[in-house]
Amino acid sequence: MDLLVREVELNDAEPIVSILNPIIEAGVYTAFDTPLTVEAEREYILHFPARGVFHVALCYQEQKVVGFQSMEPFANYTHAFDHVGVLGTYVDLSYRHQKVATSLFNATFELARQRGYEKLLTYIRADNMAALATYQSFGFGIIGTAKRQAKINSRYIDEIIVEKFL
């Protein structure tokens, strides 16, 4: 599949929500438990941090957004963490295992370096072994487990914390 990765635009809000909401509804890939609205996503894009990295992957053949990856500064209350970004990666459920994540990771790593980031961090549901394997394949290493980090439908879920130095 031919992909184009580019920075997010405001009109990407609707396709992003159409990717993320089925993932949320599946209840097994993310700690998000509430579907998003297009308006809420537009607000998120409008107020996205200037130093952040927010990419979408478009399938050339279908001219459709099939995945996205956002990376925000770890903290904005001190400069001590300016070199650390927090990453999230989402691929349309029907486009998994088609190198969408590969294209997103490559573009994000490059732009993150250009923007002064040295380390990326993320949290992965402990029961999402496919996501863990994906992150590890891109050089992320496990640094710990946050026990009972999320509570969804009265069930606690651990999250694995991974990091990668750029």
OpenMM code with the backbone's topology and positions (N, CA, C; nanometers):
from openmm import Vec3, app, unit

residues = "MET ASP LEU LEU VAL ARG GLU VAL GLU LEU ASN ASP ALA GLU PRO ILE VAL SER ILE LEU ASN PRO ILE ILE GLU ALA GLY VAL TYR THR ALA PHE ASP THR PRO LEU THR VAL GLU ALA GLU ARG GLU TYR ILE LEU HIS PHE PRO ALA ARG GLY VAL PHE HIS VAL ALA LEU CYS TYR GLN GLU GLN LYS VAL VAL GLY PHE GLN SER MET GLU PRO PHE ALA ASN TYR THR HIS ALA PHE ASP HIS VAL GLY VAL LEU GLY THR TYR VAL ASP LEU SER TYR ARG HIS GLN LYS VAL ALA THR SER LEU PHE ASN ALA THR PHE GLU LEU ALA ARG GLN ARG GLY TYR GLU LYS LEU LEU THR TYR ILE ARG ALA ASP ASN MET ALA ALA LEU ALA THR TYR GLN SER PHE GLY PHE GLY ILE ILE GLY THR ALA LYS ARG GLN ALA LYS ILE ASN SER ARG TYR ILE ASP GLU ILE ILE VAL GLU LYS PHE LEU".split()
positions = [
    Vec3(0.0844, -0.1171, 0.0000),
    Vec3(0.0000, 0.0000, 0.0000),
    Vec3(0.0892, 0.1237, 0.0000),
    Vec3(0.0599, 0.2169, -0.0887),
    Vec3(0.1324, 0.3432, -0.0947),
    Vec3(0.0724, 0.4394, 0.0063),
    Vec3(0.1596, 0.4943, 0.0917),
    Vec3(0.1145, 0.5847, 0.1968),
    Vec3(0.1831, 0.7198, 0.1850),
    Vec3(0.1119, 0.8223, 0.2260),
    Vec3(0.1666, 0.9555, 0.2426),
    Vec3(0.1495, 0.9901, 0.3890),
    Vec3(0.2574, 1.0294, 0.4546),
    Vec3(0.2497, 1.0753, 0.5930),
    Vec3(0.2721, 1.2257, 0.5904),
    Vec3(0.1807, 1.2968, 0.6535),
    Vec3(0.1913, 1.4425, 0.6600),
    Vec3(0.1433, 1.4907, 0.7970),
    Vec3(0.1727, 1.6175, 0.8254),
    Vec3(0.1261, 1.6746, 0.9514),
    Vec3(-0.0259, 1.6899, 0.9463),
    Vec3(-0.0868, 1.6783, 1.0640),
    Vec3(-0.2324, 1.6833, 1.0757),
    Vec3(-0.2857, 1.8188, 1.0302),
    Vec3(-0.4074, 1.8172, 0.9771),
    Vec3(-0.4794, 1.9381, 0.9397),
    Vec3(-0.6143, 1.9349, 1.0104),
    Vec3(-0.6753, 2.0494, 1.0245),
    Vec3(-0.8023, 2.0588, 1.0961),
    Vec3(-0.9095, 1.9680, 1.0354),
    Vec3(-0.9104, 1.9560, 0.9030),
    Vec3(-1.0130, 1.8714, 0.8394),
    Vec3(-0.9861, 1.7218, 0.8566),
    Vec3(-0.8782, 1.6866, 0.9265),
    Vec3(-0.8515, 1.5455, 0.9579),
    Vec3(-0.9284, 1.4995, 1.0816),
    Vec3(-0.9943, 1.5905, 1.1514),
    Vec3(-1.0634, 1.5541, 1.2755),
    Vec3(-1.1645, 1.4420, 1.2539),
    Vec3(-1.2451, 1.4538, 1.1516),
    Vec3(-1.3479, 1.3512, 1.1290),
    Vec3(-1.2880, 1.2140, 1.0979),
    Vec3(-1.1911, 1.2038, 1.0056),
    Vec3(-1.1321, 1.0711, 0.9834),
    Vec3(-1.0578, 1.0157, 1.1052),
    Vec3(-0.9963, 1.1030, 1.1845),
    Vec3(-0.9285, 1.0564, 1.3063),
    Vec3(-1.0301, 0.9956, 1.4021),
    Vec3(-1.1413, 1.0624, 1.4223),
    Vec3(-1.2462, 1.0104, 1.5106),
    Vec3(-1.3020, 0.8793, 1.4558),
    Vec3(-1.3130, 0.8685, 1.3233),
    Vec3(-1.3660, 0.7440, 1.2640),
    Vec3(-1.2678, 0.6284, 1.2806),
    Vec3(-1.1408, 0.6576, 1.3019),
    Vec3(-1.0415, 0.5532, 1.3323),
    Vec3(-1.0422, 0.5224, 1.4815),
    Vec3(-1.0403, 0.6261, 1.5630),
    Vec3(-1.0248, 0.6075, 1.7072),
    Vec3(-1.1484, 0.5497, 1.7752),
    Vec3(-1.2667, 0.5927, 1.7372),
    Vec3(-1.3859, 0.5444, 1.8073),
    Vec3(-1.4073, 0.3934, 1.7967),
    Vec3(-1.3884, 0.3295, 1.6807),
    Vec3(-1.3990, 0.1830, 1.6783),
    Vec3(-1.2933, 0.1134, 1.7650),
    Vec3(-1.1754, 0.1739, 1.7770),
    Vec3(-1.0715, 0.1188, 1.8635),
    Vec3(-1.1157, 0.1294, 2.0098),
    Vec3(-1.1720, 0.2438, 2.0464),
    Vec3(-1.2235, 0.2623, 2.1822),
    Vec3(-1.3362, 0.1622, 2.2089),
    Vec3(-1.4280, 0.1500, 2.1142),
    Vec3(-1.5425, 0.0604, 2.1308),
    Vec3(-1.5013, -0.0865, 2.1389),
    Vec3(-1.3906, -0.1234, 2.0758),
    Vec3(-1.3422, -0.2617, 2.0837),
    Vec3(-1.3026, -0.2964, 2.2265),
    Vec3(-1.2590, -0.1964, 2.3024),
    Vec3(-1.2303, -0.2142, 2.4441),
    Vec3(-1.1080, -0.2966, 2.4782),
    Vec3(-1.0172, -0.3157, 2.3830),
    Vec3(-0.9005, -0.4000, 2.4105),
    Vec3(-0.7667, -0.3381, 2.3688),
    Vec3(-0.7682, -0.2242, 2.2999),
    Vec3(-0.6443, -0.1707, 2.2461),
    Vec3(-0.5976, -0.0419, 2.3138),
    Vec3(-0.6858, 0.0267, 2.3824),
    Vec3(-0.6536, 0.1562, 2.4396),
    Vec3(-0.7177, 0.1709, 2.5768),
    Vec3(-0.6631, 0.2623, 2.6554),
    Vec3(-0.7239, 0.2922, 2.7849),
    Vec3(-0.8337, 0.3975, 2.7715),
    Vec3(-0.8470, 0.4579, 2.6541),
    Vec3(-0.9612, 0.5475, 2.6319),
    Vec3(-1.0894, 0.4666, 2.6456),
    Vec3(-1.1865, 0.5217, 2.7159),
    Vec3(-1.3118, 0.4479, 2.7331),
    Vec3(-1.4342, 0.5263, 2.6868),
    Vec3(-1.4140, 0.6479, 2.6396),
    Vec3(-1.5240, 0.7327, 2.5962),
    Vec3(-1.5008, 0.7752, 2.4518),
    Vec3(-1.5938, 0.7444, 2.3624),
    Vec3(-1.5781, 0.7876, 2.2232),
    Vec3(-1.5637, 0.9394, 2.2128),
    Vec3(-1.4916, 0.9827, 2.1119),
    Vec3(-1.4667, 1.1245, 2.0898),
    Vec3(-1.5660, 1.1819, 1.9900),
    Vec3(-1.5857, 1.3122, 1.9975),
    Vec3(-1.6657, 1.3813, 1.8968),
    Vec3(-1.5711, 1.4490, 1.7983),
    Vec3(-1.6224, 1.4770, 1.6804),
    Vec3(-1.5422, 1.5476, 1.5804),
    Vec3(-1.5054, 1.6862, 1.6328),
    Vec3(-1.5979, 1.7524, 1.7001),
    Vec3(-1.5702, 1.8857, 1.7545),
    Vec3(-1.4580, 1.8812, 1.8590),
    Vec3(-1.4607, 1.7811, 1.9462),
    Vec3(-1.3550, 1.7681, 2.0473),
    Vec3(-1.2196, 1.7448, 1.9805),
    Vec3(-1.2171, 1.6651, 1.8750),
    Vec3(-1.0912, 1.6400, 1.8039),
    Vec3(-1.0428, 1.7663, 1.7332),
    Vec3(-1.1333, 1.8428, 1.6767),
    Vec3(-1.0944, 1.9702, 1.6150),
    Vec3(-1.0286, 2.0624, 1.7188),
    Vec3(-1.0875, 2.0696, 1.8373),
    Vec3(-1.0307, 2.1514, 1.9445),
    Vec3(-0.8915, 2.1012, 1.9832),
    Vec3(-0.8769, 1.9687, 1.9895),
    Vec3(-0.7470, 1.9095, 2.0216),
    Vec3(-0.6431, 1.9504, 1.9169),
    Vec3(-0.6792, 1.9407, 1.7903),
    Vec3(-0.5874, 1.9777, 1.6821),
    Vec3(-0.5551, 2.1277, 1.6891),
    Vec3(-0.6565, 2.2097, 1.7096),
    Vec3(-0.6364, 2.3552, 1.7163),
    Vec3(-0.5402, 2.3952, 1.8279),
    Vec3(-0.5464, 2.3250, 1.9402),
    Vec3(-0.4652, 2.3608, 2.0563),
    Vec3(-0.3458, 2.2675, 2.0765),
    Vec3(-0.3118, 2.1918, 1.9734),
    Vec3(-0.1996, 2.0995, 1.9842),
    Vec3(-0.0711, 2.1793, 2.0065),
    Vec3(0.0159, 2.1321, 2.0966),
    Vec3(0.1384, 2.2072, 2.1271),
    Vec3(0.2248, 2.2319, 2.0035),
    Vec3(0.2794, 2.3504, 1.9945),
    Vec3(0.3617, 2.3885, 1.8789),
    Vec3(0.4813, 2.2952, 1.8605),
    Vec3(0.5403, 2.2474, 1.9703),
    Vec3(0.6553, 2.1570, 1.9609),
    Vec3(0.6130, 2.0117, 1.9418),
    Vec3(0.4861, 1.9855, 1.9478),
    Vec3(0.4391, 1.8489, 1.9308),
    Vec3(0.4529, 1.8025, 1.7870),
    Vec3(0.4301, 1.6739, 1.7687),
    Vec3(0.4325, 1.6124, 1.6354),
    Vec3(0.3017, 1.5374, 1.6202),
    Vec3(0.2275, 1.5679, 1.5161),
    Vec3(0.0977, 1.5025, 1.4939),
    Vec3(0.0888, 1.4702, 1.3453),
    Vec3(0.1040, 1.3425, 1.3143),
    Vec3(0.1024, 1.2959, 1.1757),
    Vec3(-0.0216, 1.2121, 1.1464),
    Vec3(-0.0650, 1.2187, 1.0222),
    Vec3(-0.1652, 1.1251, 0.9716),
    Vec3(-0.1028, 1.0502, 0.8546),
    Vec3(-0.1476, 0.9250, 0.8372),
    Vec3(-0.1053, 0.8435, 0.7229),
    Vec3(-0.2246, 0.8299, 0.6297),
    Vec3(-0.2032, 0.8663, 0.5031),
    Vec3(-0.3094, 0.8569, 0.4032),
    Vec3(-0.2774, 0.7467, 0.3037),
    Vec3(-0.3763, 0.6661, 0.2724),
    Vec3(-0.3641, 0.5650, 0.1675),
    Vec3(-0.3854, 0.6359, 0.0343),
    Vec3(-0.2835, 0.6319, -0.0532),
    Vec3(-0.2938, 0.6989, -0.1830),
    Vec3(-0.4130, 0.6494, -0.2633),
    Vec3(-0.4265, 0.5164, -0.2725),
    Vec3(-0.5291, 0.4580, -0.3585),
    Vec3(-0.6692, 0.5042, -0.3211),
    Vec3(-0.6955, 0.5131, -0.1919),
    Vec3(-0.8302, 0.5467, -0.1455),
    Vec3(-0.8436, 0.6912, -0.1008),
    Vec3(-0.7317, 0.7651, -0.0975),
    Vec3(-0.7320, 0.9027, -0.0469),
    Vec3(-0.8039, 0.9091, 0.0878),
    Vec3(-0.7595, 0.8205, 0.1781),
    Vec3(-0.8240, 0.8042, 0.3079),
    Vec3(-0.7194, 0.8022, 0.4181),
    Vec3(-0.7503, 0.8689, 0.5303),
    Vec3(-0.6635, 0.8621, 0.6475),
    Vec3(-0.6804, 0.7229, 0.7083),
    Vec3(-0.5683, 0.6504, 0.7243),
    Vec3(-0.5744, 0.5126, 0.7751),
    Vec3(-0.5004, 0.4947, 0.9075),
    Vec3(-0.4395, 0.6024, 0.9566),
    Vec3(-0.3706, 0.5952, 1.0849),
    Vec3(-0.3212, 0.7332, 1.1245),
    Vec3(-0.2853, 0.7456, 1.2522),
    Vec3(-0.2297, 0.8716, 1.2994),
    Vec3(-0.1421, 0.8452, 1.4212),
    Vec3(-0.0536, 0.9403, 1.4453),
    Vec3(0.0384, 0.9304, 1.5580),
    Vec3(0.0589, 1.0712, 1.6120),
    Vec3(0.0419, 1.0858, 1.7422),
    Vec3(0.0656, 1.2162, 1.8035),
    Vec3(0.1708, 1.2023, 1.9120),
    Vec3(0.2531, 1.3058, 1.9224),
    Vec3(0.3569, 1.3087, 2.0234),
    Vec3(0.3569, 1.4485, 2.0840),
    Vec3(0.3305, 1.4534, 2.2143),
    Vec3(0.3249, 1.5803, 2.2860),
    Vec3(0.4402, 1.5896, 2.3846),
    Vec3(0.4760, 1.7120, 2.4217),
    Vec3(0.5766, 1.7257, 2.5270),
    Vec3(0.5298, 1.6536, 2.6539),
    Vec3(0.6240, 1.5934, 2.7256),
    Vec3(0.5921, 1.5199, 2.8479),
    Vec3(0.5311, 1.6112, 2.9531),
    Vec3(0.5821, 1.7331, 2.9640),
    Vec3(0.5322, 1.8274, 3.0640),
    Vec3(0.5569, 1.9694, 3.0161),
    Vec3(0.4717, 2.0607, 3.0603),
    Vec3(0.4922, 2.2006, 3.0232),
    Vec3(0.5133, 2.2906, 3.1447),
    Vec3(0.5266, 2.2315, 3.2612),
    Vec3(0.5423, 2.3097, 3.3834),
    Vec3(0.6890, 2.3285, 3.4231),
    Vec3(0.7806, 2.2689, 3.3482),
    Vec3(0.9233, 2.2840, 3.3724),
    Vec3(0.9967, 2.2535, 3.2427),
    Vec3(1.1167, 2.3089, 3.2283),
    Vec3(1.1975, 2.2794, 3.1089),
    Vec3(1.2808, 2.1527, 3.1270),
    Vec3(1.2779, 2.0948, 3.2458),
    Vec3(1.3584, 1.9759, 3.2745),
    Vec3(1.3201, 1.8574, 3.1865),
    Vec3(1.1972, 1.8587, 3.1332),
    Vec3(1.1497, 1.7474, 3.0503),
    Vec3(1.1341, 1.7863, 2.9035),
    Vec3(1.1924, 1.8976, 2.8622),
    Vec3(1.1760, 1.9441, 2.7237),
    Vec3(1.2239, 1.8425, 2.6204),
    Vec3(1.3113, 1.7536, 2.6593),
    Vec3(1.3674, 1.6561, 2.5657),
    Vec3(1.2815, 1.5286, 2.5559),
    Vec3(1.1696, 1.5203, 2.6311),
    Vec3(1.0882, 1.3987, 2.6383),
    Vec3(0.9511, 1.4233, 2.5767),
    Vec3(0.9090, 1.3314, 2.4910),
    Vec3(0.7757, 1.3368, 2.4317),
    Vec3(0.6968, 1.2121, 2.4654),
    Vec3(0.5644, 1.2271, 2.4717),
    Vec3(0.4736, 1.1151, 2.4975),
    Vec3(0.3983, 1.0848, 2.3687),
    Vec3(0.4001, 0.9582, 2.3302),
    Vec3(0.3556, 0.9155, 2.1978),
    Vec3(0.2279, 0.8326, 2.2047),
    Vec3(0.1431, 0.8469, 2.1048),
    Vec3(0.0260, 0.7614, 2.0868),
    Vec3(0.0127, 0.7259, 1.9401),
    Vec3(-0.0169, 0.6003, 1.9113),
    Vec3(-0.0229, 0.5511, 1.7736),
    Vec3(-0.1530, 0.4752, 1.7524),
    Vec3(-0.2236, 0.5074, 1.6452),
    Vec3(-0.3520, 0.4422, 1.6152),
    Vec3(-0.3618, 0.4141, 1.4661),
    Vec3(-0.3979, 0.2905, 1.4346),
    Vec3(-0.4147, 0.2492, 1.2956),
    Vec3(-0.5561, 0.1952, 1.2801),
    Vec3(-0.6220, 0.2366, 1.1742),
    Vec3(-0.7566, 0.1873, 1.1424),
    Vec3(-0.7566, 0.0346, 1.1530),
    Vec3(-0.8552, -0.0199, 1.2224),
    Vec3(-0.8589, -0.1651, 1.2460),
    Vec3(-0.8537, -0.2460, 1.1173),
    Vec3(-0.9047, -0.1933, 1.0083),
    Vec3(-0.9032, -0.2685, 0.8824),
    Vec3(-0.7735, -0.2495, 0.8031),
    Vec3(-0.6801, -0.1705, 0.8549),
    Vec3(-0.5523, -0.1476, 0.7855),
    Vec3(-0.4326, -0.1910, 0.8686),
    Vec3(-0.4566, -0.2687, 0.9705),
    Vec3(-0.3462, -0.3171, 1.0532),
    Vec3(-0.2600, -0.4150, 0.9741),
    Vec3(-0.1345, -0.4250, 1.0118),
    Vec3(-0.0372, -0.5165, 0.9494),
    Vec3(-0.0116, -0.4809, 0.8026),
    Vec3(-0.0201, -0.3517, 0.7701),
    Vec3(0.0064, -0.3075, 0.6333),
    Vec3(0.1105, -0.1958, 0.6292),
    Vec3(0.1970, -0.1912, 0.7319),
    Vec3(0.3100, -0.0976, 0.7402),
    Vec3(0.2685, 0.0475, 0.7639),
    Vec3(0.1442, 0.0702, 0.8077),
    Vec3(0.1013, 0.2059, 0.8405),
    Vec3(0.1838, 0.2587, 0.9579),
    Vec3(0.1973, 0.1788, 1.0623),
    Vec3(0.2741, 0.2212, 1.1795),
    Vec3(0.4197, 0.2499, 1.1425),
    Vec3(0.4767, 0.1701, 1.0553),
    Vec3(0.6153, 0.1914, 1.0131),
    Vec3(0.6332, 0.3310, 0.9539),
    Vec3(0.5437, 0.3684, 0.8657),
    Vec3(0.5515, 0.5010, 0.8033),
    Vec3(0.5356, 0.6115, 0.9067),
    Vec3(0.4419, 0.5925, 0.9997),
    Vec3(0.4201, 0.6937, 1.1036),
    Vec3(0.5415, 0.7069, 1.1956),
    Vec3(0.5928, 0.5942, 1.2447),
    Vec3(0.7082, 0.5987, 1.3345),
    Vec3(0.8271, 0.6677, 1.2672),
    Vec3(0.8567, 0.6307, 1.1436),
    Vec3(0.9716, 0.6898, 1.0753),
    Vec3(0.9587, 0.8410, 1.0634),
    Vec3(0.8419, 0.8884, 1.0252),
    Vec3(0.8205, 1.0323, 1.0103),
    Vec3(0.8260, 1.1034, 1.1456),
    Vec3(0.7660, 1.0430, 1.2464),
    Vec3(0.7637, 1.1050, 1.3789),
    Vec3(0.9028, 1.1109, 1.4404),
    Vec3(0.9797, 1.0025, 1.4299),
    Vec3(1.1161, 1.0036, 1.4845),
    Vec3(1.1973, 1.1173, 1.4234),
    Vec3(1.1883, 1.1338, 1.2927),
    Vec3(1.2668, 1.2362, 1.2241),
    Vec3(1.2267, 1.3768, 1.2694),
    Vec3(1.0968, 1.4052, 1.2713),
    Vec3(1.0518, 1.5387, 1.3093),
    Vec3(1.0752, 1.5649, 1.4583),
    Vec3(1.0591, 1.4625, 1.5405),
    Vec3(1.0845, 1.4785, 1.6844),
    Vec3(1.2301, 1.5181, 1.7093),
    Vec3(1.3223, 1.4529, 1.6386),
    Vec3(1.4633, 1.4904, 1.6524),
    Vec3(1.4850, 1.6361, 1.6122),
    Vec3(1.4253, 1.6757, 1.4994),
    Vec3(1.4393, 1.8134, 1.4514),
    Vec3(1.3861, 1.9140, 1.5525),
    Vec3(1.2867, 1.8740, 1.6298),
    Vec3(1.2249, 1.9644, 1.7278),
    Vec3(1.2886, 1.9538, 1.8663),
    Vec3(1.4010, 1.8830, 1.8733),
    Vec3(1.4789, 1.8811, 1.9960),
    Vec3(1.4462, 1.7698, 2.0940),
    Vec3(1.3676, 1.6736, 2.0533),
    Vec3(1.3372, 1.5622, 2.1429),
    Vec3(1.4498, 1.4600, 2.1387),
    Vec3(1.4762, 1.3997, 2.2529),
    Vec3(1.5796, 1.2977, 2.2651),
    Vec3(1.5235, 1.1639, 2.3116),
    Vec3(1.4028, 1.1667, 2.3648),
    Vec3(1.3442, 1.0460, 2.4224),
    Vec3(1.1932, 1.0480, 2.4022),
    Vec3(1.1376, 0.9310, 2.3688),
    Vec3(0.9932, 0.9148, 2.3568),
    Vec3(0.9469, 0.8112, 2.4577),
    Vec3(0.8274, 0.8310, 2.5085),
    Vec3(0.7717, 0.7481, 2.6135),
    Vec3(0.6259, 0.7198, 2.5789),
    Vec3(0.5772, 0.6021, 2.6135),
    Vec3(0.4343, 0.5760, 2.5992),
    Vec3(0.3910, 0.4682, 2.6961),
    Vec3(0.2614, 0.4576, 2.7094),
    Vec3(0.1977, 0.3594, 2.7977),
    Vec3(0.1154, 0.2665, 2.7097),
    Vec3(0.1292, 0.1361, 2.7312),
    Vec3(0.0595, 0.0354, 2.6504),
    Vec3(-0.0175, -0.0563, 2.7435),
    Vec3(-0.1429, -0.0809, 2.7118),
    Vec3(-0.2188, -0.1751, 2.7931),
    Vec3(-0.1426, -0.3067, 2.8010),
    Vec3(-0.1333, -0.3615, 2.9209),
    Vec3(-0.0570, -0.4858, 2.9407),
    Vec3(-0.1189, -0.6031, 2.8671),
    Vec3(-0.2474, -0.5946, 2.8337),
    Vec3(-0.3123, -0.7025, 2.7596),
    Vec3(-0.3091, -0.6793, 2.6086),
    Vec3(-0.2378, -0.5772, 2.5632),
    Vec3(-0.2263, -0.5484, 2.4201),
    Vec3(-0.0861, -0.5868, 2.3724),
    Vec3(-0.0651, -0.7152, 2.3618),
    Vec3(0.0670, -0.7657, 2.3259),
    Vec3(0.1087, -0.7274, 2.1834),
    Vec3(0.0133, -0.7102, 2.0940),
    Vec3(0.0466, -0.6695, 1.9569),
    Vec3(0.1073, -0.5294, 1.9571),
    Vec3(0.0491, -0.4380, 2.0344),
    Vec3(0.1045, -0.3022, 2.0417),
    Vec3(0.2425, -0.3040, 2.1056),
    Vec3(0.2580, -0.3830, 2.2112),
    Vec3(0.3889, -0.3923, 2.2760),
    Vec3(0.4937, -0.4431, 2.1771),
    Vec3(0.4601, -0.5461, 2.1021),
    Vec3(0.5533, -0.6003, 2.0025),
    Vec3(0.5870, -0.4959, 1.8963),
    Vec3(0.4875, -0.4187, 1.8558),
    Vec3(0.5119, -0.3145, 1.7554),
    Vec3(0.6098, -0.2111, 1.8088),
    Vec3(0.5842, -0.1600, 1.9277),
    Vec3(0.6744, -0.0599, 1.9847),
    Vec3(0.8150, -0.1174, 2.0038),
    Vec3(0.8244, -0.2402, 2.0509),
    Vec3(0.9564, -0.3009, 2.0691),
    Vec3(1.0288, -0.3161, 1.9359),
    Vec3(0.9559, -0.3430, 1.8291),
    Vec3(1.0193, -0.3575, 1.6974),
    Vec3(1.0787, -0.2254, 1.6489),
    Vec3(1.0351, -0.1142, 1.7058),
    Vec3(1.0901, 0.0169, 1.6721),
    Vec3(1.1901, 0.0659, 1.7754),
    Vec3(1.2376, -0.0245, 1.8603),
    Vec3(1.3450, 0.0075, 1.9526),
    Vec3(1.3022, 0.0554, 2.0899),
    Vec3(1.1753, 0.0493, 2.1211),
    Vec3(1.1295, 0.0867, 2.2547),
    Vec3(1.1592, -0.0273, 2.3510),
    Vec3(1.2022, 0.0086, 2.4701),
    Vec3(1.2295, -0.0906, 2.5736),
    Vec3(1.1361, -0.0700, 2.6918),
    Vec3(1.1020, -0.1791, 2.7570),
    Vec3(1.0141, -0.1740, 2.8739),
    Vec3(1.0911, -0.1168, 2.9922),
    Vec3(1.0309, -0.0193, 3.0599),
    Vec3(1.0946, 0.0368, 3.1786),
    Vec3(1.0132, 0.0116, 3.3049),
    Vec3(0.8934, -0.0421, 3.2898),
    Vec3(0.8137, -0.0721, 3.4080),
    Vec3(0.6691, -0.0975, 3.3759),
    Vec3(0.5948, -0.1304, 3.4804),
    Vec3(0.4516, -0.1541, 3.4677),
    Vec3(0.3795, -0.0712, 3.5721),
    Vec3(0.2828, 0.0056, 3.5268),
    Vec3(0.1969, 0.0814, 3.6176),
    Vec3(0.0785, -0.0093, 3.6513),
    Vec3(0.0776, -0.0593, 3.7708),
    Vec3(-0.0266, -0.1525, 3.8144),
    Vec3(-0.1593, -0.0787, 3.8332),
    Vec3(-0.2664, -0.1446, 3.7896),
    Vec3(-0.4018, -0.0909, 3.8059),
    Vec3(-0.4098, 0.0545, 3.7584),
    Vec3(-0.3463, 0.0820, 3.6479),
    Vec3(-0.3357, 0.2181, 3.5957),
    Vec3(-0.4680, 0.2698, 3.5391),
    Vec3(-0.5425, 0.1831, 3.4750),
    Vec3(-0.6717, 0.2219, 3.4176),
    Vec3(-0.7806, 0.1363, 3.4809),
    Vec3(-0.8981, 0.1934, 3.4870),
    Vec3(-1.0141, 0.1185, 3.5359),
    Vec3(-1.1258, 0.1388, 3.4350),
    Vec3(-1.1562, 0.0325, 3.3642),
    Vec3(-1.2564, 0.0381, 3.2586),
    Vec3(-1.3626, -0.0673, 3.2879),
    Vec3(-1.4863, -0.0217, 3.2936),
    Vec3(-1.5979, -0.1124, 3.3249),
    Vec3(-1.5715, -0.1913, 3.4528),
    Vec3(-1.5263, -0.1226, 3.5547),
    Vec3(-1.4995, -0.1806, 3.6875),
    Vec3(-1.3850, -0.2812, 3.6878),
    Vec3(-1.3050, -0.2847, 3.5818),
    Vec3(-1.1925, -0.3781, 3.5724),
    Vec3(-1.0629, -0.2984, 3.5633),
    Vec3(-0.9673, -0.3321, 3.6497),
    Vec3(-0.8375, -0.2659, 3.6465),
    Vec3(-0.7516, -0.3229, 3.5345),
    Vec3(-0.6735, -0.2348, 3.4752),
    Vec3(-0.5837, -0.2734, 3.3665),
    Vec3(-0.4464, -0.2146, 3.3951),
    Vec3(-0.3451, -0.2986, 3.3899),
    Vec3(-0.2072, -0.2521, 3.4036),
    Vec3(-0.1642, -0.1902, 3.2711),
    Vec3(-0.0692, -0.0970, 3.2802),
    Vec3(-0.0102, -0.0415, 3.1592),
    Vec3(0.1412, -0.0567, 3.1659),
    Vec3(0.1969, -0.0989, 3.0546),
    Vec3(0.3414, -0.1149, 3.0419),
    Vec3(0.3983, 0.0172, 2.9906),
    Vec3(0.5032, 0.0634, 3.0554),
    Vec3(0.5670, 0.1894, 3.0154),
    Vec3(0.6911, 0.1542, 2.9345),
    Vec3(0.7006, 0.2133, 2.8164),
    Vec3(0.8154, 0.1892, 2.7282),
    Vec3(0.8779, 0.3219, 2.6892),
    Vec3(1.0071, 0.3169, 2.6569),
    Vec3(1.0784, 0.4365, 2.6150),
    Vec3(1.1738, 0.4045, 2.5018),
    Vec3(1.2070, 0.5096, 2.4276),
    Vec3(1.3058, 0.4973, 2.3198),
    Vec3(1.3870, 0.6265, 2.3186),
    Vec3(1.5192, 0.6111, 2.3129),
    Vec3(1.6061, 0.7264, 2.2970),
    Vec3(1.6293, 0.7478, 2.1484),
    Vec3(1.6112, 0.8717, 2.1057),
    Vec3(1.6287, 0.9041, 1.9661),
    Vec3(1.7758, 0.9303, 1.9362),
] * unit.nanometer
topology = app.Topology()
chain = topology.addChain("A")
for resn in residues:
    res = topology.addResidue(resn, chain)
    for name in ("N", "CA", "C"):
        topology.addAtom(name, app.Element.getBySymbol(name[0]), res)
